[in-house]
Amino acid sequence: MILIDSCGWIEFLSDGKKAETYAPYFTQNTEIFTPTIIIYEVYKKVLRECGKDMAVVVAAQMNSTQVIELTENIALEAARLGIKHQLPMADAIVYATALSMQCPVITSDQHFFSLDQVIFI
């Protein structure tokens, strides 16, 4: 079980510089958790840069993972973690979701660099 952050999805889908490094996480036989905030971030970026048709395809691909809704417990934990680690709101939600699912965050976002349960690319 893993949680791939927005930057990982974007790198992989756009064949970015780190796409090959992220690829094994998308292709190995493991369950991927996707918080709804990541669907929002990735869909928005793809919609803006590639248009609606591509954004719908990407959203469908993300929805084939285990989508995790933002619950009250995750929101409260995200607020606590955001303060403790000085995380922006979306990153705090992603991190709190990963901790609640007991899985690592796969990311190259500097906000996560020194946090536990993070595989930094």
HELIX and SHEET records of a PDB file:
HELIX    1   1 SER A    6  LEU A   13  1                                   8    
HELIX    2   2 ALA A   19  THR A   27  1                                   9    
HELIX    3   3 THR A   36  CYS A   50  1                                  15    
HELIX    4   4 LYS A   52  ASN A   63  1                                  12    
HELIX    5   5 GLU A   72  HIS A   85  1                                  14    
HELIX    6   6 MET A   89  MET A  101  1                                  13    
HELIX    7   7 GLN A  110  PHE A  112  5                                   3    
SHEET    1   A 5 GLN A  66  ILE A  68  0                                        
SHEET    2   A 5 ILE A  32  PRO A  35  1                                        
SHEET    3   A 5 ILE A   2  ILE A   4  1                                        
SHEET    4   A 5 VAL A 105  THR A 107  1                                        
SHEET    5   A 5 VAL A 118  PHE A 120  1                                        
END                                                                             
